[in-house]
Amino acid sequence: GFKVKGAIPDPALFLAYLLFEELKKNGVAIKGSYKSTRNKTTEKNKVFYQQLSPALQKIISVTNKQSNNLFAEACGAAVQMKLQKEDFQKTVESVFPLCSFEESIVKDACGLSPMNAFSPKTFAALLKNMYGDGKNFPAFKESLSLAGNDGTLKTFGVNRKFVGHFVGKSGSMTGVKSYAGYLKTASGKNISVVIMVN
């Protein structure tokens, strides 16, 4: 056998279904059925349990180091919902106003859509923008993998001089391989590096 991973489009509805079926299986009488209000709060709603997620910094670290597309998509959807943007292109343009996305097409947050199109210039601008963000840069840098050490870059650059001196993120799809991050030079200077090969 093999494992199949898939997204759950409506987690609340799925939980309601599982709970409903489990109660029914154990002989608990239930009136009515179940439904999800999808982020709509009504006076009839009653919270019976609340599960807090890990801190956002931890989620982003797992997302980047393990290239967890489900987490990336969930984070992107949460930001899009909070900013009330009609699509993800407008969401990233709003979050990164100093970066130009004219040469890019952004259809999702995880990067798996074959409709996505990014230029190295866009990624370089994003890296520069994050480097200049004194509040968020330390957490962002910590979320990136260290070449030859961990995450998606664990075997990247082995036996090369930049092992331990490059932090970044890899990305790949059929026929595409990319790296983006920061390289610390021998003089201690950090430079943005973007490599995209089709």
Secondary structure by P-SEA (a helix, b strand, c coil): cbbbbbbcccaaaaaaaaaaaaaaaaccccccccccccccccccccccbbbbcccaaaaaaaaaccccaaaaaaaaaaaaaaaccccaaaaaaaaccccccccbbbcccccccccbbbcaaaaaaaaaaaaaccccaaaaaaaccccccccccccccccccccccccccccccccccbbbbbbbcccbbbbbbbbbcc
